[in-house]
Structures are given as structure tokens and as C-alpha cells.
Amino acid sequence: MMIPAAQGGDFIMSFAVKSEPTVLTTRLQNATANLAQIEQPVKYGDADPPVLQEFRNSVDLIRGTAWAVQQWIGLKEKSADPYSLMPVLAAQRVQPMTQLARDLPMDLKSVEVDRATPWLKQLYEAVSRLHEQLTPLCRKNT
């Protein structure tokens, strides 16, 4: 089962609904156990702050994805319209982008990013296109 993106025909997620255990089910169970083991050391603050931030961002992203898939399945099981989730899914994609946009200036000020950084030009072009598309939306709301 796939959820098509609102534009361009890309797919924003795909998953299979099966009753028997799958490789994904086993991986999710293993990841859950690993996260439980990691929780205690994280509480003691031994992690490098940038690594901890990246971990938090990853956990936030997978939580949002898991929630969306769970909602999608629930709506399908109730014969409701799962496409009603599309605005929520779009909003969930905006949140991590917002966090990345907040974090990246710190990286740019440090020695971690310079002209030799791969993908920097592509990032600039993508952000420029994004800015062009966001400008009219944000001006309407102010």
C-alpha cells in the first residue's frame, strides 16, 4: 500500500499490511529493545551534543512516520479516507526541515561546512527554490 505525494507522483511512504511477522516487524522489535538499552546512558549525558541532536532528530522523524503509518492503517481498516492525512503528513515533513534549517547556520559558522562541502551548491539551489515557493504562502498568512 502506498501513499502518493501531493505533487509529482512520488511516494512519501510505502508499507505492507500483513498478519505474519515480517523482517520489518523483527527490525522494529530489535530497534525498540536497542532504544530501551540506550535510554539510561543518554540520561547520564555522556553523548556528544551534535550526535545527541542528530539522534533526537532521527527519533522524531521515525516517530512521525510510524504515527502516520499507524493512522493510515487505522483509517483503511475503518473504511475511512486515509488521504485525509495528507495535510498532516505534509506538516510532518515541514517540521524536520525547519529543525535542519535552524541547525545548519551553526554548522556554516563552524569549520564543519565550507566551499568544499559536497552538495552545498545543490542545497543553495534547493533552498532558493523553497524560498520562492514559501514567500507567497507566508505573505498570505501575515
PEBEL-V910654 format. One record per helix or strand. SS is the DSSP state (H for helix, E for strand). FROM is the first residue (numbers start at 1). TO is the last residue. If there is no record, write none. Layout:
ss->SS from->FROM to->TO
ss->SS from->FROM to->TO
//
This chain:
ss->E from->2 to->4
ss->E from->11 to->14
ss->H from->23 to->43
ss->H from->49 to->77
ss->H from->82 to->109
ss->H from->120 to->140
//
